[in-house]
C-alpha cells in the first residue's frame, strides 16, 4: 500500500527515474536527478510526451524506501498535483495537539506560521470524499488551505500566525 503522506512529505527530496523508454529511438532515456514532485509529474505525463514508462521506477529517500511505479505516479498526480509542485512551505508540517502547523512563505517573501484545525481538515475531507490520515488530508487540502490562509493573512494585517478554522475552509 502506498504511504501517501510519506511521499508528499518527501516531495522536495532528490529522486532518480529509471526504466523510461523513448518510443522514437527505442532506447532507455538517462534522466538527471530531480525533485520527487517533478519526477512524479514526469512519469505521470510521460506517455503523452512519447515515452513508455511501463517499466519505470522512481527511487527516492533512504535505501529501502519503496520505489514508485508508473501507476503510483499517475494516482498521486491525479489527486495531489498542486501539492507535489508546491513551494510555499518553508518546513514540513507537523501535528500539534491534533491541529497541523507549518511555516509558510507569504506572498511578499516573509513567513508566517499556519495552523489548520483538526476539525477543519475532517470537515474538508468529509465534504470532498477524502480518506486517510490527518497529514494526507492536509496535503490534499493544502491548495485550498493556502488560498484561505493568504486571505486571512492579508485581512488581519499580515500577522505572524494564521489559524484556519472550519468556517474559514468549509464555508
N, C-alpha and C positions, 0 to 999 in steps of 0.2 A: 504494500500500500504506500502511495506517495505521501510523504510528510510535507504538505504544502507550506506550513508555517516555517519549517526549516529552510525550504527552498527560497521562499520570499525573503527571509532574513539574510540569506547569503547572496542576494541578487547583485550586489556590488563586488562580490568575490571574483577572482580570476577563474576562467573556465576554458577548457580545451574541447574542441569538437573534432571527432574523428569519424570516418566512415561515410563522408559525403562524396557522392559521385557526380561529376559534371556530365550531364547527358549528351552534350555536344561532342566531347572528346572521349567519353567513356573511361575517364581516369579519376582517381581519387584526388580531391582538392585538399591542399595543405592550407589550413586557416590559422591565422595568428591567434594568440591568446586574447580573450576579450572578457568583458563583464558577463556574469551569468545571465543577467536580464537580456543583454544583447544576443547572447548565444541562443537562448530560448526563442527569441523573436526570429532569428535567422532560421533555425531548424523548423519552426512552425510555419514559416512562409517560403521555405526553400523550393518546394515543388513548383510554385508559380514562377520561380526565377530560373528554372531549368536544371535543378539538381534533384538527384534521387537520395533521399535520406532514410530509406527503409532500414539501413544498417547503421545509421548514425547513432553516436553516443556522445553525451555531454558529460565531461568529468569536471568536478569542482570540489572544493573543500578538502578536508583531511583525507588521507588514504583510508579506504574502507567506506567512505560516503557513497551510497548507491548512485550510479550514473543515471542520467535521464535519457530515455529513448524518444524517438520522434513523436509517438502518441502522447507521452508525458508532456512534451513541449507544446504540442497542439492544445491539449487541455488547459495547461497553465496559461498560455497566451490568450485563449478564448475567454477565460474568466478574470485574469489578473494583468492584462497587458499594461494598463496605466500604472499599476503599482510596480511592475517589473522595470519600467523605464523611469520611474520617479527619482528625482534627485533632490527633493525638498528636505528629506530627513537628514539631520546632522549626525544623529546617532541611532542606534537600534531601539525600537520601542521596548518597554518593559511593563510588567503588571505591578501596580502599586495599590494595595487594598481593593483589588477587583477591577479598578479602572486601568486604562492603558495610558502611559505617559511617554512622550518622545520630545526631543529638542528638534525644532524645525527652523529652516531658514524662512524669513519673511520676504515679502516682495521687494524690499529695499536692501537686502543683504544682511540685515540683522537677524537675531534669533529670538525665539520665544518658546516657552515650554507649553506643549499642547497636551491636555488631558481629555480623554474621551471616557465618559462614564460607562460602566458596565451595562447599565440599563439601556443607554442609547444604542450600544452595539447589539444587545439582544433584540431590541425592538427593530433595528435596521435589518438584522438577519431574518427576523420573522416576516417583515414586510417584503423582503426581497428573495425569500425562499433559500436563504443561505444556511448551511450547516457547517459544523466544525468547531474547533476550539476558539477561544477568545482572540488569539493572535491571528488566526486565519480569517476570522470575520473582520478584524481591524484592517488587515491588508486589503481585503476585498472592498471594504468601505472607505479606504483611505482617500481616493479622489473626491468623494462626496464630503468626507470629513474636512479635507483641506479647503474646499470651497466655502463651507460654513465657517471654518476657523479664520480664513482670510477676512471674511465679512465682519466677524466679531472682533478680530484684532484691529481692524480699521475703525469700526464703530466705537470702540472703547478707548481710542487714543493710543493704540499700539502698546498695550501692557506687556509685561514680561511673561505673563501666564494667561492662557485661554482655556476655559473649560467648555467642552461641547457636551450639552445635555440632550436628553431625549427630545424635548420640544424644539431644540435647535436643528437637530439632524433629521427628525422624522415629522416635522410639521406641527 
